[in-house]
Amino acid sequence: MTTLRFHVSDPSPSSQVATSAVSFRLRIQNEGQARVHMLALRCQVQIEPRVSRRSVDEAKHLRAASSHSPLWSRKLRPLLWARVALIVPAFERVTTADLVVPCTYDFQIASTRYLHGVRDDGIPLRFLFTGSIFRLQNEAFSVEPVPWDTDATFTLPATVWRTALDRILPHNASLSLRRETLDALLAFRTSRALPTWDDTLDVLLDEVADRQHQ
């Protein structure tokens, strides 16, 4: 049975793909006796929210972004960030590869809401690996699964995620709306002759704030 150890390090905004992504350096150590001919990996990247001392501003953003009560930190379970597939070429004992994890600013996704809310702290990640190990020994191929309990952990600085997003669409985010809501917003924007959607929402928010202070 081949035993593999994984270590994740050196995150950076990825320039290998045309979309926003974070690239991690993945170090793989083969503790078995046979050479690995090829490794077909599947990786599930999870965010593991944890209770920590946060600034007032960060706690406010996390509660708002996650739509949780003030006890949000006690209720959050691991959140799926992404699923990534990776082919690793042949190696004997140790090899490295780039693990590229895509990023999105779609607020329909729970992990995005959490990532957006983190301001000062790191983002605790767990990488869960599965897949197939292809070995060539004595001129015969064999295939065995990557053990189900193979994983690695890493704390990602929040600034790396934000920089990765800003590389493609700086200072932008996206929302999915019902068509009826979009039609109502479009009618309001047209009636006020507002040039952008940001201006439209700013006016609406200002009007709500004025009513609350009356």
DODO-199458 format. One line per 4 residues: number of its first residue (from 1); their letters; for each residue x, y, z of N, C-alpha, C. Coordinates in steps of 0.2 Angstrom, whole numbers, plus 5000, padded with zeros to 4 digits. Layout:
REM DODO-199458
NUM) a) X/Y/Z/X/Y/Z/X/Y/Z  ...;
END
This chain:
REM DODO-199458
1) mttl) 5004/4994/5000/5000/5000/5000/5004/5006/5000  5003/5011/4995/5007/5017/4995/5004/5022/5000  5009/5025/5004/5007/5030/5008/5009/5037/5006  5005/5042/5005/5007/5048/5003/5006/5053/5008;
5) rfhv) 5010/5058/5009/5009/5064/5013/5009/5070/5009  5004/5075/5011/5003/5081/5007/5005/5087/5012  5008/5092/5009/5009/5098/5013/5008/5104/5008  5004/5109/5011/5002/5114/5007/5005/5121/5009;
9) sdps) 5008/5125/5005/5011/5131/5007/5011/5136/5001  5014/5142/5002/5015/5147/4997/5009/5149/4993  5004/5151/4996/4998/5154/4991/5000/5160/4988  4997/5161/4982/4998/5167/4978/4992/5168/4973;
13) pssq) 4990/5174/4971/4986/5174/4965/4988/5171/4959  4984/5167/4956/4987/5163/4950/4987/5167/4944  4992/5166/4940/4992/5169/4933/4992/5163/4928  4990/5157/4930/4990/5151/4926/4983/5151/4922;
17) vats) 4978/5154/4925/4971/5153/4922/4969/5160/4920  4963/5161/4916/4961/5167/4914/4955/5170/4919  4954/5166/4924/4949/5168/4929/4953/5169/4936  4949/5172/4941/4952/5173/4947/4953/5166/4951;
21) avsf) 4959/5165/4954/4961/5159/4957/4967/5160/4962  4968/5156/4967/4973/5156/4971/4977/5149/4970  4984/5150/4969/4988/5144/4967/4992/5143/4974  4992/5136/4976/4995/5134/4982/5001/5129/4979;
25) rlri) 5007/5129/4983/5012/5124/4982/5010/5118/4985  5009/5112/4982/5008/5106/4985/5014/5101/4985  5016/5100/4990/5022/5095/4991/5019/5088/4993  5021/5083/4989/5019/5076/4990/5025/5072/4991;
29) qneg) 5024/5068/4996/5030/5063/4998/5027/5056/4998  5031/5052/4994/5029/5045/4993/5033/5041/4999  5029/5038/5003/5033/5034/5009/5032/5027/5007  5030/5025/5001/5030/5018/4999/5037/5016/4996;
33) qarv) 5038/5010/4994/5044/5008/4991/5044/5008/4983  5038/5008/4980/5037/5008/4973/5037/5015/4970  5040/5017/4964/5039/5023/4961/5032/5024/4959  5030/5030/4960/5023/5032/4957/5024/5034/4950;
37) hmla) 5020/5031/4946/5020/5032/4939/5016/5038/4937  5010/5039/4940/5006/5044/4939/5001/5045/4945  4999/5051/4946/4994/5052/4952/4988/5056/4949  4983/5053/4949/4976/5057/4947/4973/5059/4954;
41) lrcq) 4974/5065/4955/4971/5068/4962/4964/5072/4961  4960/5071/4966/4954/5075/4967/4955/5078/4974  4954/5085/4974/4955/5088/4980/4948/5092/4982  4946/5091/4988/4940/5095/4990/4943/5100/4995;
45) vqie) 4942/5107/4994/4945/5112/4998/4939/5115/5003  4940/5114/5009/4935/5116/5014/4938/5122/5018  4933/5126/5020/4934/5132/5025/4932/5129/5032  4936/5130/5037/4934/5127/5043/4934/5133/5048;
49) prvs) 4928/5137/5048/4927/5142/5052/4929/5141/5060  4932/5145/5063/4934/5144/5070/4932/5150/5074  4931/5149/5081/4930/5154/5085/4937/5158/5087  4937/5164/5086/4943/5168/5087/4942/5175/5089;
53) rrsv) 4947/5178/5092/4946/5185/5094/4946/5189/5087  4941/5192/5085/4940/5196/5079/4939/5204/5081  4941/5208/5076/4939/5215/5077/4932/5216/5077  4929/5221/5080/4922/5223/5079/4920/5223/5072;
57) deak) 4924/5226/5068/4922/5227/5061/4922/5221/5057  4927/5216/5059/4927/5210/5055/4921/5205/5057  4919/5205/5064/4914/5202/5066/4907/5204/5063  4906/5211/5063/4900/5213/5059/4900/5211/5052;
61) hlra) 4905/5211/5048/4905/5209/5041/4903/5201/5041  4906/5197/5045/4905/5190/5045/4898/5189/5047  4895/5192/5052/4888/5191/5053/4883/5193/5047  4885/5198/5044/4881/5201/5039/4882/5196/5033;
65) assh) 4888/5195/5031/4889/5191/5025/4887/5184/5026  4887/5181/5032/4885/5174/5033/4877/5173/5035  4874/5179/5036/4867/5179/5037/4866/5175/5044  4870/5176/5049/4869/5172/5055/4868/5177/5061;
69) splw) 4866/5174/5066/4864/5178/5072/4871/5180/5075  4871/5184/5081/4878/5185/5084/4881/5179/5086  4878/5173/5087/4881/5167/5089/4884/5163/5083  4885/5167/5077/4886/5163/5071/4893/5159/5071;
73) srkl) 4898/5161/5075/4904/5157/5076/4903/5151/5079  4898/5150/5083/4897/5143/5086/4893/5138/5082  4890/5141/5077/4885/5137/5072/4888/5135/5066  4893/5139/5063/4896/5137/5057/4899/5130/5056;
77) rpll) 4898/5127/5051/4901/5120/5050/4906/5121/5044  4910/5116/5043/4915/5117/5037/4911/5119/5031  4913/5123/5027/4910/5126/5020/4915/5123/5015  4911/5121/5009/4915/5119/5003/4917/5125/4999;
81) warv) 4923/5126/4998/4926/5131/4994/4926/5129/4987  4929/5123/4985/4930/5121/4978/4932/5114/4978  4931/5111/4972/4933/5104/4970/4938/5105/4965  4944/5102/4965/4949/5103/4960/4952/5096/4958;
85) aliv) 4953/5095/4952/4957/5089/4949/4964/5091/4947  4968/5086/4948/4975/5087/4946/4979/5081/4944  4983/5081/4939/4987/5075/4937/4994/5077/4939  4997/5072/4942/5004/5073/4944/5008/5068/4941;
89) pafe) 5013/5070/4937/5018/5066/4934/5022/5061/4938  5025/5056/4935/5029/5051/4939/5034/5055/4944  5035/5051/4949/5040/5053/4954/5042/5048/4959  5048/5048/4962/5051/5043/4966/5049/5044/4973;
93) rvtt) 5052/5049/4976/5050/5050/4983/5046/5057/4985  5049/5062/4982/5045/5069/4983/5044/5073/4977  5039/5076/4976/5038/5080/4970/5033/5086/4973  5033/5091/4969/5029/5097/4970/5024/5098/4964;
97) adlv) 5019/5101/4965/5014/5103/4960/5010/5109/4962  5007/5113/4957/5003/5119/4958/4996/5117/4959  4993/5118/4964/4986/5117/4965/4982/5123/4965  4978/5124/4959/4975/5130/4958/4968/5130/4960;
101) vpct) 4966/5134/4964/4959/5134/4967/4955/5140/4964  4950/5139/4961/4946/5145/4958/4942/5149/4963  4942/5156/4962/4938/5160/4966/4932/5163/4963  4927/5165/4966/4921/5168/4964/4919/5173/4969;
105) ydfq) 4915/5178/4966/4912/5183/4970/4905/5183/4970  4902/5177/4969/4895/5175/4968/4892/5174/4975  4888/5179/4978/4886/5179/4985/4880/5174/4986  4879/5170/4981/4874/5164/4982/4878/5158/4985;
109) iast) 4884/5159/4985/4888/5153/4988/4890/5155/4995  4889/5150/4999/4890/5151/5006/4898/5153/5008  4902/5149/5004/4909/5150/5006/4912/5157/5004  4909/5160/4998/4910/5167/4996/4908/5172/5001;
113) rylh) 4902/5171/5004/4900/5176/5009/4905/5176/5015  4907/5170/5017/4912/5169/5023/4918/5172/5021  4921/5171/5015/4927/5174/5013/4927/5181/5013  4922/5184/5010/4921/5191/5010/4921/5194/5017;
117) gvrd) 4918/5191/5022/4917/5193/5028/4924/5194/5032  4929/5190/5030/4935/5189/5034/4939/5196/5032  4941/5199/5037/4945/5205/5036/4952/5205/5038  4953/5203/5045/4960/5203/5048/4963/5197/5049;
121) dgip) 4959/5192/5050/4961/5185/5052/4963/5181/5046  4966/5175/5047/4967/5170/5041/4961/5166/5040  4961/5163/5035/4956/5158/5033/4958/5151/5034  4955/5147/5039/4958/5140/5040/4955/5136/5035;
125) lrfl) 4959/5132/5031/4957/5128/5026/4959/5120/5027  4955/5116/5025/4957/5109/5025/4957/5106/5018  4962/5103/5015/4962/5100/5009/4961/5092/5010  4956/5090/5007/4954/5083/5007/4956/5079/5000;
129) ftgs) 4960/5074/5000/4962/5071/4994/4959/5064/4993  4957/5063/4987/4956/5057/4985/4959/5056/4978  4957/5050/4975/4960/5049/4968/4963/5042/4967  4968/5042/4962/4971/5035/4960/4978/5036/4960;
133) ifrl) 4982/5031/4962/4989/5030/4962/4991/5025/4957  4994/5027/4952/4996/5022/4946/5004/5020/4948  5005/5014/4948/5012/5012/4950/5014/5007/4944  5021/5007/4943/5024/5003/4938/5030/4999/4942;
137) qnea) 5029/4993/4943/5033/4989/4946/5034/4982/4943  5040/4980/4942/5042/4974/4938/5038/4973/4932  5038/4979/4928/5035/4980/4921/5028/4978/4922  5024/4979/4927/5017/4978/4928/5014/4984/4931;
141) fsve) 5008/4986/4928/5005/4992/4931/5000/4989/4937  4999/4994/4942/4994/4993/4947/4991/4999/4949  4985/4999/4951/4981/5005/4953/4978/5004/4960  4979/5009/4964/4976/5009/4970/4974/5016/4972;
145) pvpw) 4969/5016/4977/4966/5023/4978/4970/5026/4983  4969/5033/4983/4972/5037/4988/4968/5036/4994  4971/5035/5000/4967/5033/5006/4962/5039/5008  4956/5037/5010/4951/5042/5011/4953/5047/5016;
149) dtda) 4957/5046/5021/4959/5050/5026/4965/5055/5025  4967/5055/5019/4973/5059/5017/4971/5066/5016  4974/5071/5020/4972/5078/5020/4978/5082/5022  4977/5089/5022/4982/5094/5024/4978/5100/5026;
153) tftl) 4981/5104/5030/4978/5110/5033/4983/5116/5031  4980/5122/5031/4983/5128/5029/4979/5134/5031  4982/5139/5034/4979/5145/5035/4980/5150/5030  4975/5152/5026/4976/5157/5020/4975/5164/5022;
157) patv) 4980/5168/5021/4979/5176/5023/4973/5178/5018  4969/5182/5021/4963/5185/5018/4965/5189/5012  4971/5192/5013/4973/5197/5008/4974/5193/5001  4977/5187/5001/4978/5183/4995/4972/5182/4991;
161) wrta) 4966/5180/4995/4960/5179/4991/4958/5185/4988  4958/5191/4992/4955/5197/4989/4960/5199/4983  4966/5199/4983/4971/5200/4978/4969/5196/4972  4968/5190/4973/4966/5185/4967/4960/5188/4963;
165) ldri) 4955/5190/4967/4949/5192/4964/4950/5199/4960  4954/5203/4963/4955/5210/4961/4959/5209/4954  4963/5204/4953/4967/5203/4947/4963/5203/4941  4957/5200/4941/4953/5200/4935/4947/5205/4936;
169) lphn) 4944/5206/4941/4938/5211/4942/4939/5215/4948  4944/5220/4948/4945/5224/4954/4939/5227/4957  4938/5226/4963/4932/5230/4967/4925/5228/4964  4924/5222/4961/4918/5220/4959/4915/5214/4963;
173) asls) 4909/5213/4963/4905/5208/4966/4899/5206/4961  4896/5201/4963/4890/5199/4959/4884/5197/4963  4878/5198/4961/4872/5196/4965/4868/5193/4960  4864/5187/4962/4859/5184/4957/4852/5186/4960;
177) lrre) 4848/5190/4955/4842/5192/4957/4836/5189/4953  4830/5189/4956/4824/5187/4953/4823/5192/4947  4820/5190/4942/4819/5195/4936/4814/5200/4938  4809/5199/4942/4805/5204/4945/4808/5209/4949;
181) tlda) 4813/5207/4953/4817/5212/4957/4822/5216/4952  4825/5213/4947/4829/5217/4942/4824/5222/4938  4818/5220/4936/4814/5224/4932/4812/5230/4937  4811/5229/4943/4809/5235/4948/4815/5239/4949;
185) llaf) 4821/5237/4949/4827/5241/4950/4828/5245/4943  4827/5242/4938/4828/5245/4931/4823/5251/4931  4817/5250/4933/4812/5255/4932/4814/5261/4937  4816/5259/4943/4819/5265/4947/4825/5268/4945;
189) rtsr) 4829/5265/4942/4835/5268/4939/4833/5273/4933  4829/5270/4929/4827/5274/4923/4823/5281/4926  4819/5280/4930/4815/5285/4933/4819/5291/4936  4825/5289/4939/4829/5294/4942/4835/5296/4937;
193) alpt) 4835/5293/4931/4841/5294/4927/4848/5293/4930  4848/5287/4933/4855/5286/4937/4859/5282/4932  4866/5284/4932/4870/5281/4926/4872/5274/4928  4873/5272/4934/4876/5265/4935/4871/5262/4940;
197) wddt) 4872/5255/4941/4869/5251/4946/4871/5253/4953  4878/5255/4954/4880/5257/4960/4876/5263/4963  4875/5268/4958/4872/5274/4960/4865/5272/4962  4862/5268/4958/4855/5266/4960/4854/5263/4967;
201) ldvl) 4859/5259/4969/4858/5256/4975/4860/5261/4981  4865/5265/4979/4867/5271/4984/4861/5275/4985  4857/5277/4980/4851/5281/4981/4846/5277/4986  4845/5271/4984/4840/5267/4988/4842/5267/4995;
205) ldev) 4848/5265/4996/4851/5264/5003/4850/5271/5007  4852/5277/5004/4851/5283/5007/4844/5285/5009  4839/5283/5004/4832/5284/5006/4830/5280/5012  4832/5274/5012/4831/5269/5018/4834/5272/5024;
209) adrq) 4840/5274/5024/4843/5277/5030/4839/5283/5032  4837/5288/5027/4833/5294/5029/4827/5292/5033  4823/5287/5030/4817/5285/5033/4818/5282/5041  4824/5279/5041/4825/5276/5048/4827/5281/5053;
213) hq) 4829/5287/5051/4831/5292/5055/4825/5297/5056  4820/5296/5053/4814/5301/5054/4810/5299/5060;
END
